[in-house]
Amino acid sequence: MKTQVTQLFGMNVYTEKAVYVGDVDDVLLDIDGKKIESLAVGNLNTDIADPKGHRGYLIPYRVIKTIGDIIIIRHISSAFRKAGGEKKL
């Protein structure tokens, strides 16, 4: 999975179940480890996420499945609500 860091900015982020999460606002780097640590995602889909006063979420790079025209992450059920605002149990 090779790409330029600058290409990630503004990309749409979806789960592997085709649920829109948000857009990449920033990329956090681990300079010592020479790797991407996480993606700062804003413009959140409020149907699945409750930002609780925050502007976005940090998505750990390890949950990214693929990067192409969009970014696809693993769908972590406990991290998202069902559409319509209900919390998943």
PDB file of N, CA, C and O in Angstrom:
ATOM      1  N   MET A   1       0.849  -1.169   0.000  1.00  0.00           N
ATOM      2  CA  MET A   1       0.000   0.000   0.000  1.00  0.00           C
ATOM      3  C   MET A   1       0.901   1.241   0.000  1.00  0.00           C
ATOM      4  O   MET A   1       1.169   1.810   1.058  1.00  0.00           O
ATOM      5  N   LYS A   2       1.370   1.662  -1.182  1.00  0.00           N
ATOM      6  CA  LYS A   2       2.222   2.844  -1.286  1.00  0.00           C
ATOM      7  C   LYS A   2       1.434   4.000  -1.874  1.00  0.00           C
ATOM      8  O   LYS A   2       0.712   3.844  -2.859  1.00  0.00           O
ATOM      9  N   THR A   3       1.585   5.157  -1.257  1.00  0.00           N
ATOM     10  CA  THR A   3       0.951   6.377  -1.751  1.00  0.00           C
ATOM     11  C   THR A   3       1.660   7.571  -1.119  1.00  0.00           C
ATOM     12  O   THR A   3       2.322   7.423  -0.092  1.00  0.00           O
ATOM     13  N   GLN A   4       1.530   8.727  -1.709  1.00  0.00           N
ATOM     14  CA  GLN A   4       2.074   9.950  -1.138  1.00  0.00           C
ATOM     15  C   GLN A   4       1.148  10.413  -0.014  1.00  0.00           C
ATOM     16  O   GLN A   4      -0.074  10.344  -0.151  1.00  0.00           O
ATOM     17  N   VAL A   5       1.711  10.878   1.080  1.00  0.00           N
ATOM     18  CA  VAL A   5       0.909  11.347   2.212  1.00  0.00           C
ATOM     19  C   VAL A   5      -0.026  12.475   1.777  1.00  0.00           C
ATOM     20  O   VAL A   5      -1.171  12.537   2.225  1.00  0.00           O
ATOM     21  N   THR A   6       0.448  13.355   0.920  1.00  0.00           N
ATOM     22  CA  THR A   6      -0.370  14.489   0.499  1.00  0.00           C
ATOM     23  C   THR A   6      -1.612  14.060  -0.276  1.00  0.00           C
ATOM     24  O   THR A   6      -2.588  14.807  -0.331  1.00  0.00           O
ATOM     25  N   GLN A   7      -1.593  12.875  -0.872  1.00  0.00           N
ATOM     26  CA  GLN A   7      -2.759  12.379  -1.611  1.00  0.00           C
ATOM     27  C   GLN A   7      -3.890  11.958  -0.679  1.00  0.00           C
ATOM     28  O   GLN A   7      -5.032  11.828  -1.118  1.00  0.00           O
ATOM     29  N   LEU A   8      -3.588  11.744   0.599  1.00  0.00           N
ATOM     30  CA  LEU A   8      -4.604  11.296   1.554  1.00  0.00           C
ATOM     31  C   LEU A   8      -5.544  12.421   1.979  1.00  0.00           C
ATOM     32  O   LEU A   8      -6.693  12.163   2.335  1.00  0.00           O
ATOM     33  N   PHE A   9      -5.066  13.667   1.945  1.00  0.00           N
ATOM     34  CA  PHE A   9      -5.875  14.796   2.403  1.00  0.00           C
ATOM     35  C   PHE A   9      -7.141  14.940   1.566  1.00  0.00           C
ATOM     36  O   PHE A   9      -7.088  14.969   0.336  1.00  0.00           O
ATOM     37  N   GLY A  10      -8.275  15.030   2.249  1.00  0.00           N
ATOM     38  CA  GLY A  10      -9.554  15.207   1.580  1.00  0.00           C
ATOM     39  C   GLY A  10     -10.198  13.922   1.078  1.00  0.00           C
ATOM     40  O   GLY A  10     -11.324  13.951   0.582  1.00  0.00           O
ATOM     41  N   MET A  11      -9.502  12.796   1.200  1.00  0.00           N
ATOM     42  CA  MET A  11     -10.078  11.536   0.719  1.00  0.00           C
ATOM     43  C   MET A  11     -11.252  11.114   1.599  1.00  0.00           C
ATOM     44  O   MET A  11     -11.249  11.342   2.808  1.00  0.00           O
ATOM     45  N   ASN A  12     -12.247  10.499   0.980  1.00  0.00           N
ATOM     46  CA  ASN A  12     -13.393   9.959   1.713  1.00  0.00           C
ATOM     47  C   ASN A  12     -12.984   8.672   2.407  1.00  0.00           C
ATOM     48  O   ASN A  12     -12.221   7.874   1.862  1.00  0.00           O
ATOM     49  N   VAL A  13     -13.501   8.479   3.619  1.00  0.00           N
ATOM     50  CA  VAL A  13     -13.234   7.267   4.391  1.00  0.00           C
ATOM     51  C   VAL A  13     -14.543   6.504   4.557  1.00  0.00           C
ATOM     52  O   VAL A  13     -15.543   7.057   5.015  1.00  0.00           O
ATOM     53  N   TYR A  14     -14.523   5.234   4.182  1.00  0.00           N
ATOM     54  CA  TYR A  14     -15.678   4.340   4.299  1.00  0.00           C
ATOM     55  C   TYR A  14     -15.259   3.090   5.051  1.00  0.00           C
ATOM     56  O   TYR A  14     -14.084   2.723   5.057  1.00  0.00           O
ATOM     57  N   THR A  15     -16.235   2.433   5.693  1.00  0.00           N
ATOM     58  CA  THR A  15     -15.959   1.130   6.291  1.00  0.00           C
ATOM     59  C   THR A  15     -16.077   0.078   5.199  1.00  0.00           C
ATOM     60  O   THR A  15     -16.565   0.360   4.105  1.00  0.00           O
ATOM     61  N   GLU A  16     -15.632  -1.131   5.500  1.00  0.00           N
ATOM     62  CA  GLU A  16     -15.728  -2.225   4.536  1.00  0.00           C
ATOM     63  C   GLU A  16     -17.176  -2.639   4.280  1.00  0.00           C
ATOM     64  O   GLU A  16     -17.444  -3.429   3.375  1.00  0.00           O
ATOM     65  N   LYS A  17     -18.114  -2.105   5.078  1.00  0.00           N
ATOM     66  CA  LYS A  17     -19.542  -2.353   4.859  1.00  0.00           C
ATOM     67  C   LYS A  17     -20.192  -1.183   4.125  1.00  0.00           C
ATOM     68  O   LYS A  17     -21.411  -1.020   4.169  1.00  0.00           O
ATOM     69  N   ALA A  18     -19.380  -0.373   3.451  1.00  0.00           N
ATOM     70  CA  ALA A  18     -19.819   0.754   2.624  1.00  0.00           C
ATOM     71  C   ALA A  18     -20.527   1.854   3.412  1.00  0.00           C
ATOM     72  O   ALA A  18     -21.439   2.500   2.897  1.00  0.00           O
ATOM     73  N   VAL A  19     -20.110   2.066   4.656  1.00  0.00           N
ATOM     74  CA  VAL A  19     -20.665   3.135   5.486  1.00  0.00           C
ATOM     75  C   VAL A  19     -19.691   4.314   5.461  1.00  0.00           C
ATOM     76  O   VAL A  19     -18.519   4.169   5.809  1.00  0.00           O
ATOM     77  N   TYR A  20     -20.189   5.484   5.046  1.00  0.00           N
ATOM     78  CA  TYR A  20     -19.357   6.688   5.006  1.00  0.00           C
ATOM     79  C   TYR A  20     -19.014   7.114   6.426  1.00  0.00           C
ATOM     80  O   TYR A  20     -19.899   7.211   7.276  1.00  0.00           O
ATOM     81  N   VAL A  21     -17.723   7.370   6.691  1.00  0.00           N
ATOM     82  CA  VAL A  21     -17.264   7.798   8.012  1.00  0.00           C
ATOM     83  C   VAL A  21     -16.959   9.292   8.024  1.00  0.00           C
ATOM     84  O   VAL A  21     -17.425  10.004   8.913  1.00  0.00           O
ATOM     85  N   GLY A  22     -16.189   9.779   7.057  1.00  0.00           N
ATOM     86  CA  GLY A  22     -15.811  11.187   7.000  1.00  0.00           C
ATOM     87  C   GLY A  22     -14.723  11.409   5.968  1.00  0.00           C
ATOM     88  O   GLY A  22     -14.497  10.565   5.101  1.00  0.00           O
ATOM     89  N   ASP A  23     -14.041  12.558   6.064  1.00  0.00           N
ATOM     90  CA  ASP A  23     -12.965  12.923   5.139  1.00  0.00           C
ATOM     91  C   ASP A  23     -11.673  13.126   5.916  1.00  0.00           C
ATOM     92  O   ASP A  23     -11.697  13.570   7.064  1.00  0.00           O
ATOM     93  N   VAL A  24     -10.548  12.804   5.291  1.00  0.00           N
ATOM     94  CA  VAL A  24      -9.243  12.970   5.929  1.00  0.00           C
ATOM     95  C   VAL A  24      -8.898  14.457   6.000  1.00  0.00           C
ATOM     96  O   VAL A  24      -8.819  15.139   4.978  1.00  0.00           O
ATOM     97  N   ASP A  25      -8.692  14.947   7.225  1.00  0.00           N
ATOM     98  CA  ASP A  25      -8.285  16.335   7.454  1.00  0.00           C
ATOM     99  C   ASP A  25      -6.781  16.456   7.658  1.00  0.00           C
ATOM    100  O   ASP A  25      -6.172  17.455   7.275  1.00  0.00           O
ATOM    101  N   ASP A  26      -6.183  15.426   8.269  1.00  0.00           N
ATOM    102  CA  ASP A  26      -4.767  15.494   8.606  1.00  0.00           C
ATOM    103  C   ASP A  26      -4.214  14.086   8.750  1.00  0.00           C
ATOM    104  O   ASP A  26      -4.960  13.117   8.890  1.00  0.00           O
ATOM    105  N   VAL A  27      -2.886  13.993   8.713  1.00  0.00           N
ATOM    106  CA  VAL A  27      -2.191  12.719   8.861  1.00  0.00           C
ATOM    107  C   VAL A  27      -1.195  12.879   9.996  1.00  0.00           C
ATOM    108  O   VAL A  27      -0.378  13.800   9.976  1.00  0.00           O
ATOM    109  N   LEU A  28      -1.251  11.990  10.992  1.00  0.00           N
ATOM    110  CA  LEU A  28      -0.317  12.033  12.110  1.00  0.00           C
ATOM    111  C   LEU A  28       0.807  11.047  11.849  1.00  0.00           C
ATOM    112  O   LEU A  28       0.569   9.868  11.586  1.00  0.00           O
ATOM    113  N   LEU A  29       2.046  11.548  11.926  1.00  0.00           N
ATOM    114  CA  LEU A  29       3.214  10.736  11.624  1.00  0.00           C
ATOM    115  C   LEU A  29       3.977  10.380  12.884  1.00  0.00           C
ATOM    116  O   LEU A  29       4.066  11.182  13.814  1.00  0.00           O
ATOM    117  N   ASP A  30       4.529   9.172  12.913  1.00  0.00           N
ATOM    118  CA  ASP A  30       5.466   8.744  13.944  1.00  0.00           C
ATOM    119  C   ASP A  30       6.848   8.918  13.322  1.00  0.00           C
ATOM    120  O   ASP A  30       7.323   8.047  12.594  1.00  0.00           O
ATOM    121  N   ILE A  31       7.485  10.039  13.612  1.00  0.00           N
ATOM    122  CA  ILE A  31       8.759  10.377  12.983  1.00  0.00           C
ATOM    123  C   ILE A  31       9.840   9.372  13.362  1.00  0.00           C
ATOM    124  O   ILE A  31      10.621   8.954  12.508  1.00  0.00           O
ATOM    125  N   ASP A  32       9.893   8.978  14.637  1.00  0.00           N
ATOM    126  CA  ASP A  32      10.912   8.022  15.077  1.00  0.00           C
ATOM    127  C   ASP A  32      10.729   6.667  14.400  1.00  0.00           C
ATOM    128  O   ASP A  32      11.703   6.039  13.984  1.00  0.00           O
ATOM    129  N   GLY A  33       9.490   6.221  14.293  1.00  0.00           N
ATOM    130  CA  GLY A  33       9.207   4.929  13.673  1.00  0.00           C
ATOM    131  C   GLY A  33       9.088   4.996  12.163  1.00  0.00           C
ATOM    132  O   GLY A  33       8.953   3.966  11.503  1.00  0.00           O
ATOM    133  N   LYS A  34       9.137   6.203  11.608  1.00  0.00           N
ATOM    134  CA  LYS A  34       9.046   6.432  10.162  1.00  0.00           C
ATOM    135  C   LYS A  34       7.808   5.789   9.553  1.00  0.00           C
ATOM    136  O   LYS A  34       7.886   5.069   8.558  1.00  0.00           O
ATOM    137  N   LYS A  35       6.652   6.068  10.181  1.00  0.00           N
ATOM    138  CA  LYS A  35       5.404   5.497   9.673  1.00  0.00           C
ATOM    139  C   LYS A  35       4.232   6.418  10.001  1.00  0.00           C
ATOM    140  O   LYS A  35       4.342   7.318  10.834  1.00  0.00           O
ATOM    141  N   ILE A  36       3.110   6.172   9.329  1.00  0.00           N
ATOM    142  CA  ILE A  36       1.883   6.906   9.626  1.00  0.00           C
ATOM    143  C   ILE A  36       1.253   6.282  10.860  1.00  0.00           C
ATOM    144  O   ILE A  36       1.085   5.065  10.934  1.00  0.00           O
ATOM    145  N   GLU A  37       0.907   7.123  11.831  1.00  0.00           N
ATOM    146  CA  GLU A  37       0.290   6.638  13.066  1.00  0.00           C
ATOM    147  C   GLU A  37      -1.230   6.582  12.940  1.00  0.00           C
ATOM    148  O   GLU A  37      -1.845   5.571  13.280  1.00  0.00           O
ATOM    149  N   SER A  38      -1.834   7.661  12.456  1.00  0.00           N
ATOM    150  CA  SER A  38      -3.293   7.690  12.335  1.00  0.00           C
ATOM    151  C   SER A  38      -3.718   8.782  11.360  1.00  0.00           C
ATOM    152  O   SER A  38      -2.929   9.638  10.958  1.00  0.00           O
ATOM    153  N   LEU A  39      -4.996   8.717  10.997  1.00  0.00           N
ATOM    154  CA  LEU A  39      -5.604   9.729  10.144  1.00  0.00           C
ATOM    155  C   LEU A  39      -6.595  10.524  10.973  1.00  0.00           C
ATOM    156  O   LEU A  39      -7.403   9.946  11.700  1.00  0.00           O
ATOM    157  N   ALA A  40      -6.540  11.839  10.871  1.00  0.00           N
ATOM    158  CA  ALA A  40      -7.528  12.699  11.524  1.00  0.00           C
ATOM    159  C   ALA A  40      -8.674  12.874  10.536  1.00  0.00           C
ATOM    160  O   ALA A  40      -8.493  13.424   9.450  1.00  0.00           O
ATOM    161  N   VAL A  41      -9.854  12.399  10.925  1.00  0.00           N
ATOM    162  CA  VAL A  41     -11.018  12.400  10.036  1.00  0.00           C
ATOM    163  C   VAL A  41     -12.042  13.397  10.556  1.00  0.00           C
ATOM    164  O   VAL A  41     -12.438  13.345  11.721  1.00  0.00           O
ATOM    165  N   GLY A  42     -12.466  14.301   9.685  1.00  0.00           N
ATOM    166  CA  GLY A  42     -13.486  15.287  10.009  1.00  0.00           C
ATOM    167  C   GLY A  42     -14.681  15.121   9.094  1.00  0.00           C
ATOM    168  O   GLY A  42     -14.795  14.114   8.396  1.00  0.00           O
ATOM    169  N   ASN A  43     -15.579  16.103   9.091  1.00  0.00           N
ATOM    170  CA  ASN A  43     -16.809  16.033   8.300  1.00  0.00           C
ATOM    171  C   ASN A  43     -17.499  14.692   8.546  1.00  0.00           C
ATOM    172  O   ASN A  43     -17.875  13.985   7.612  1.00  0.00           O
ATOM    173  N   LEU A  44     -17.655  14.363   9.833  1.00  0.00           N
ATOM    174  CA  LEU A  44     -18.144  13.044  10.235  1.00  0.00           C
ATOM    175  C   LEU A  44     -19.592  12.800   9.857  1.00  0.00           C
ATOM    176  O   LEU A  44     -20.415  13.716   9.851  1.00  0.00           O
ATOM    177  N   ASN A  45     -19.882  11.566   9.546  1.00  0.00           N
ATOM    178  CA  ASN A  45     -21.249  11.102   9.314  1.00  0.00           C
ATOM    179  C   ASN A  45     -21.913  11.003  10.684  1.00  0.00           C
ATOM    180  O   ASN A  45     -21.648  10.060  11.430  1.00  0.00           O
ATOM    181  N   THR A  46     -22.761  11.952  11.019  1.00  0.00           N
ATOM    182  CA  THR A  46     -23.369  11.984  12.354  1.00  0.00           C
ATOM    183  C   THR A  46     -24.420  10.898  12.554  1.00  0.00           C
ATOM    184  O   THR A  46     -24.899  10.705  13.671  1.00  0.00           O
ATOM    185  N   ASP A  47     -24.789  10.182  11.484  1.00  0.00           N
ATOM    186  CA  ASP A  47     -25.706   9.052  11.641  1.00  0.00           C
ATOM    187  C   ASP A  47     -25.024   7.873  12.326  1.00  0.00           C
ATOM    188  O   ASP A  47     -25.688   7.053  12.961  1.00  0.00           O
ATOM    189  N   ILE A  48     -23.699   7.785  12.201  1.00  0.00           N
ATOM    190  CA  ILE A  48     -22.998   6.646  12.802  1.00  0.00           C
ATOM    191  C   ILE A  48     -22.043   7.048  13.913  1.00  0.00           C
ATOM    192  O   ILE A  48     -21.601   6.198  14.686  1.00  0.00           O
ATOM    193  N   ALA A  49     -21.716   8.339  14.002  1.00  0.00           N
ATOM    194  CA  ALA A  49     -20.719   8.777  14.974  1.00  0.00           C
ATOM    195  C   ALA A  49     -21.245   9.950  15.788  1.00  0.00           C
ATOM    196  O   ALA A  49     -21.976  10.800  15.279  1.00  0.00           O
ATOM    197  N   ASP A  50     -20.866   9.982  17.048  1.00  0.00           N
ATOM    198  CA  ASP A  50     -21.227  11.088  17.926  1.00  0.00           C
ATOM    199  C   ASP A  50     -19.939  11.798  18.328  1.00  0.00           C
ATOM    200  O   ASP A  50     -19.241  11.332  19.228  1.00  0.00           O
ATOM    201  N   PRO A  51     -19.611  12.914  17.680  1.00  0.00           N
ATOM    202  CA  PRO A  51     -18.336  13.572  17.952  1.00  0.00           C
ATOM    203  C   PRO A  51     -18.203  14.152  19.357  1.00  0.00           C
ATOM    204  O   PRO A  51     -17.090  14.473  19.773  1.00  0.00           O
ATOM    205  N   LYS A  52     -19.291  14.295  20.097  1.00  0.00           N
ATOM    206  CA  LYS A  52     -19.262  14.775  21.489  1.00  0.00           C
ATOM    207  C   LYS A  52     -18.412  16.030  21.648  1.00  0.00           C
ATOM    208  O   LYS A  52     -17.551  16.094  22.526  1.00  0.00           O
ATOM    209  N   GLY A  53     -18.652  17.022  20.807  1.00  0.00           N
ATOM    210  CA  GLY A  53     -17.931  18.281  20.918  1.00  0.00           C
ATOM    211  C   GLY A  53     -16.575  18.306  20.238  1.00  0.00           C
ATOM    212  O   GLY A  53     -15.919  19.348  20.221  1.00  0.00           O
ATOM    213  N   HIS A  54     -16.141  17.198  19.681  1.00  0.00           N
ATOM    214  CA  HIS A  54     -14.862  17.148  18.975  1.00  0.00           C
ATOM    215  C   HIS A  54     -15.097  17.417  17.492  1.00  0.00           C
ATOM    216  O   HIS A  54     -16.206  17.239  16.989  1.00  0.00           O
ATOM    217  N   ARG A  55     -14.061  17.839  16.808  1.00  0.00           N
ATOM    218  CA  ARG A  55     -14.189  18.135  15.381  1.00  0.00           C
ATOM    219  C   ARG A  55     -14.050  16.888  14.521  1.00  0.00           C
ATOM    220  O   ARG A  55     -14.383  16.920  13.337  1.00  0.00           O
ATOM    221  N   GLY A  56     -13.568  15.799  15.087  1.00  0.00           N
ATOM    222  CA  GLY A  56     -13.373  14.587  14.298  1.00  0.00           C
ATOM    223  C   GLY A  56     -12.833  13.447  15.133  1.00  0.00           C
ATOM    224  O   GLY A  56     -12.823  13.503  16.362  1.00  0.00           O
ATOM    225  N   TYR A  57     -12.389  12.424  14.450  1.00  0.00           N
ATOM    226  CA  TYR A  57     -11.833  11.233  15.095  1.00  0.00           C
ATOM    227  C   TYR A  57     -10.443  10.953  14.558  1.00  0.00           C
ATOM    228  O   TYR A  57     -10.103  11.338  13.439  1.00  0.00           O
ATOM    229  N   LEU A  58      -9.641  10.274  15.372  1.00  0.00           N
ATOM    230  CA  LEU A  58      -8.368   9.744  14.911  1.00  0.00           C
ATOM    231  C   LEU A  58      -8.588   8.274  14.580  1.00  0.00           C
ATOM    232  O   LEU A  58      -9.010   7.496  15.435  1.00  0.00           O
ATOM    233  N   ILE A  59      -8.305   7.903  13.357  1.00  0.00           N
ATOM    234  CA  ILE A  59      -8.451   6.521  12.911  1.00  0.00           C
ATOM    235  C   ILE A  59      -7.058   5.907  12.881  1.00  0.00           C
ATOM    236  O   ILE A  59      -6.221   6.344  12.091  1.00  0.00           O
ATOM    237  N   PRO A  60      -6.778   4.899  13.726  1.00  0.00           N
ATOM    238  CA  PRO A  60      -5.452   4.270  13.707  1.00  0.00           C
ATOM    239  C   PRO A  60      -5.147   3.690  12.321  1.00  0.00           C
ATOM    240  O   PRO A  60      -6.016   3.095  11.684  1.00  0.00           O
ATOM    241  N   TYR A  61      -3.933   3.867  11.875  1.00  0.00           N
ATOM    242  CA  TYR A  61      -3.562   3.410  10.539  1.00  0.00           C
ATOM    243  C   TYR A  61      -3.702   1.895  10.392  1.00  0.00           C
ATOM    244  O   TYR A  61      -3.920   1.397   9.288  1.00  0.00           O
ATOM    245  N   ARG A  62      -3.579   1.171  11.485  1.00  0.00           N
ATOM    246  CA  ARG A  62      -3.656  -0.296  11.431  1.00  0.00           C
ATOM    247  C   ARG A  62      -5.042  -0.810  11.040  1.00  0.00           C
ATOM    248  O   ARG A  62      -5.161  -1.967  10.638  1.00  0.00           O
ATOM    249  N   VAL A  63      -6.095   0.009  11.144  1.00  0.00           N
ATOM    250  CA  VAL A  63      -7.436  -0.454  10.764  1.00  0.00           C
ATOM    251  C   VAL A  63      -7.751  -0.173   9.296  1.00  0.00           C
ATOM    252  O   VAL A  63      -8.830  -0.520   8.815  1.00  0.00           O
ATOM    253  N   ILE A  64      -6.815   0.453   8.585  1.00  0.00           N
ATOM    254  CA  ILE A  64      -7.023   0.714   7.161  1.00  0.00           C
ATOM    255  C   ILE A  64      -6.821  -0.579   6.387  1.00  0.00           C
ATOM    256  O   ILE A  64      -5.808  -1.262   6.540  1.00  0.00           O
ATOM    257  N   LYS A  65      -7.806  -0.904   5.549  1.00  0.00           N
ATOM    258  CA  LYS A  65      -7.725  -2.106   4.719  1.00  0.00           C
ATOM    259  C   LYS A  65      -7.102  -1.802   3.367  1.00  0.00           C
ATOM    260  O   LYS A  65      -6.265  -2.563   2.880  1.00  0.00           O
ATOM    261  N   THR A  66      -7.509  -0.687   2.755  1.00  0.00           N
ATOM    262  CA  THR A  66      -6.978  -0.341   1.438  1.00  0.00           C
ATOM    263  C   THR A  66      -7.126   1.156   1.169  1.00  0.00           C
ATOM    264  O   THR A  66      -7.998   1.829   1.719  1.00  0.00           O
ATOM    265  N   ILE A  67      -6.247   1.646   0.307  1.00  0.00           N
ATOM    266  CA  ILE A  67      -6.301   3.036  -0.136  1.00  0.00           C
ATOM    267  C   ILE A  67      -6.292   3.033  -1.655  1.00  0.00           C
ATOM    268  O   ILE A  67      -5.407   2.450  -2.282  1.00  0.00           O
ATOM    269  N   GLY A  68      -7.280   3.685  -2.235  1.00  0.00           N
ATOM    270  CA  GLY A  68      -7.376   3.818  -3.689  1.00  0.00           C
ATOM    271  C   GLY A  68      -7.983   5.172  -3.979  1.00  0.00           C
ATOM    272  O   GLY A  68      -7.423   6.202  -3.605  1.00  0.00           O
ATOM    273  N   ASP A  69      -9.131   5.176  -4.646  1.00  0.00           N
ATOM    274  CA  ASP A  69      -9.869   6.423  -4.854  1.00  0.00           C
ATOM    275  C   ASP A  69     -10.504   6.888  -3.548  1.00  0.00           C
ATOM    276  O   ASP A  69     -10.757   8.078  -3.358  1.00  0.00           O
ATOM    277  N   ILE A  70     -10.759   5.938  -2.651  1.00  0.00           N
ATOM    278  CA  ILE A  70     -11.258   6.199  -1.298  1.00  0.00           C
ATOM    279  C   ILE A  70     -10.423   5.375  -0.331  1.00  0.00           C
ATOM    280  O   ILE A  70      -9.627   4.531  -0.744  1.00  0.00           O
ATOM    281  N   ILE A  71     -10.611   5.627   0.956  1.00  0.00           N
ATOM    282  CA  ILE A  71      -9.943   4.833   1.991  1.00  0.00           C
ATOM    283  C   ILE A  71     -10.987   3.926   2.615  1.00  0.00           C
ATOM    284  O   ILE A  71     -12.062   4.379   3.008  1.00  0.00           O
ATOM    285  N   ILE A  72     -10.667   2.644   2.703  1.00  0.00           N
ATOM    286  CA  ILE A  72     -11.577   1.678   3.316  1.00  0.00           C
ATOM    287  C   ILE A  72     -10.946   1.180   4.610  1.00  0.00           C
ATOM    288  O   ILE A  72      -9.801   0.729   4.633  1.00  0.00           O
ATOM    289  N   ILE A  73     -11.737   1.275   5.702  1.00  0.00           N
ATOM    290  CA  ILE A  73     -11.268   0.805   7.005  1.00  0.00           C
ATOM    291  C   ILE A  73     -12.117  -0.378   7.456  1.00  0.00           C
ATOM    292  O   ILE A  73     -13.218  -0.602   6.954  1.00  0.00           O
ATOM    293  N   ARG A  74     -11.577  -1.130   8.416  1.00  0.00           N
ATOM    294  CA  ARG A  74     -12.361  -2.223   9.003  1.00  0.00           C
ATOM    295  C   ARG A  74     -13.581  -1.642   9.694  1.00  0.00           C
ATOM    296  O   ARG A  74     -13.502  -0.582  10.314  1.00  0.00           O
ATOM    297  N   HIS A  75     -14.703  -2.330   9.589  1.00  0.00           N
ATOM    298  CA  HIS A  75     -15.929  -1.901  10.272  1.00  0.00           C
ATOM    299  C   HIS A  75     -15.871  -2.451  11.693  1.00  0.00           C
ATOM    300  O   HIS A  75     -15.950  -3.662  11.899  1.00  0.00           O
ATOM    301  N   ILE A  76     -15.736  -1.574  12.654  1.00  0.00           N
ATOM    302  CA  ILE A  76     -15.676  -1.976  14.062  1.00  0.00           C
ATOM    303  C   ILE A  76     -17.021  -1.628  14.673  1.00  0.00           C
ATOM    304  O   ILE A  76     -17.304  -0.464  14.957  1.00  0.00           O
ATOM    305  N   SER A  77     -17.847  -2.642  14.872  1.00  0.00           N
ATOM    306  CA  SER A  77     -19.237  -2.448  15.304  1.00  0.00           C
ATOM    307  C   SER A  77     -19.356  -1.578  16.544  1.00  0.00           C
ATOM    308  O   SER A  77     -20.236  -0.720  16.615  1.00  0.00           O
ATOM    309  N   SER A  78     -18.496  -1.785  17.510  1.00  0.00           N
ATOM    310  CA  SER A  78     -18.610  -1.045  18.770  1.00  0.00           C
ATOM    311  C   SER A  78     -18.262   0.434  18.613  1.00  0.00           C
ATOM    312  O   SER A  78     -18.558   1.236  19.499  1.00  0.00           O
ATOM    313  N   ALA A  79     -17.641   0.801  17.500  1.00  0.00           N
ATOM    314  CA  ALA A  79     -17.246   2.195  17.296  1.00  0.00           C
ATOM    315  C   ALA A  79     -18.325   3.025  16.617  1.00  0.00           C
ATOM    316  O   ALA A  79     -18.237   4.252  16.595  1.00  0.00           O
ATOM    317  N   PHE A  80     -19.346   2.367  16.061  1.00  0.00           N
ATOM    318  CA  PHE A  80     -20.361   3.076  15.291  1.00  0.00           C
ATOM    319  C   PHE A  80     -21.756   2.765  15.790  1.00  0.00           C
ATOM    320  O   PHE A  80     -22.024   1.686  16.319  1.00  0.00           O
ATOM    321  N   ARG A  81     -22.652   3.751  15.605  1.00  0.00           N
ATOM    322  CA  ARG A  81     -24.069   3.554  15.899  1.00  0.00           C
ATOM    323  C   ARG A  81     -24.749   3.038  14.649  1.00  0.00           C
ATOM    324  O   ARG A  81     -24.223   3.158  13.543  1.00  0.00           O
ATOM    325  N   LYS A  82     -25.930   2.459  14.841  1.00  0.00           N
ATOM    326  CA  LYS A  82     -26.761   2.109  13.692  1.00  0.00           C
ATOM    327  C   LYS A  82     -27.294   3.396  13.093  1.00  0.00           C
ATOM    328  O   LYS A  82     -27.427   4.397  13.797  1.00  0.00           O
ATOM    329  N   ALA A  83     -27.601   3.385  11.808  1.00  0.00           N
ATOM    330  CA  ALA A  83     -28.219   4.553  11.172  1.00  0.00           C
ATOM    331  C   ALA A  83     -29.525   4.849  11.887  1.00  0.00           C
ATOM    332  O   ALA A  83     -30.272   3.929  12.218  1.00  0.00           O
ATOM    333  N   GLY A  84     -29.803   6.099  12.125  1.00  0.00           N
ATOM    334  CA  GLY A  84     -31.009   6.477  12.854  1.00  0.00           C
ATOM    335  C   GLY A  84     -30.703   6.864  14.282  1.00  0.00           C
ATOM    336  O   GLY A  84     -31.602   7.267  15.021  1.00  0.00           O
ATOM    337  N   GLY A  85     -29.431   6.749  14.691  1.00  0.00           N
ATOM    338  CA  GLY A  85     -29.034   7.235  15.991  1.00  0.00           C
ATOM    339  C   GLY A  85     -29.028   6.228  17.122  1.00  0.00           C
ATOM    340  O   GLY A  85     -28.615   6.570  18.230  1.00  0.00           O
ATOM    341  N   GLU A  86     -29.471   4.994  16.891  1.00  0.00           N
ATOM    342  CA  GLU A  86     -29.468   4.009  17.969  1.00  0.00           C
ATOM    343  C   GLU A  86     -28.058   3.479  18.162  1.00  0.00           C
ATOM    344  O   GLU A  86     -27.332   3.256  17.193  1.00  0.00           O
ATOM    345  N   LYS A  87     -27.674   3.278  19.414  1.00  0.00           N
ATOM    346  CA  LYS A  87     -26.388   2.672  19.695  1.00  0.00           C
ATOM    347  C   LYS A  87     -26.502   1.188  19.432  1.00  0.00           C
ATOM    348  O   LYS A  87     -27.516   0.570  19.757  1.00  0.00           O
ATOM    349  N   LYS A  88     -25.460   0.610  18.840  1.00  0.00           N
ATOM    350  CA  LYS A  88     -25.449  -0.838  18.654  1.00  0.00           C
ATOM    351  C   LYS A  88     -25.213  -1.508  19.995  1.00  0.00           C
ATOM    352  O   LYS A  88     -24.491  -0.978  20.840  1.00  0.00           O
ATOM    353  N   LEU A  89     -25.804  -2.645  20.188  1.00  0.00           N
ATOM    354  CA  LEU A  89     -25.605  -3.402  21.426  1.00  0.00           C
ATOM    355  C   LEU A  89     -24.650  -4.530  21.229  1.00  0.00           C
ATOM    356  O   LEU A  89     -24.368  -5.271  22.171  1.00  0.00           O
TER     357      LEU A  89
END
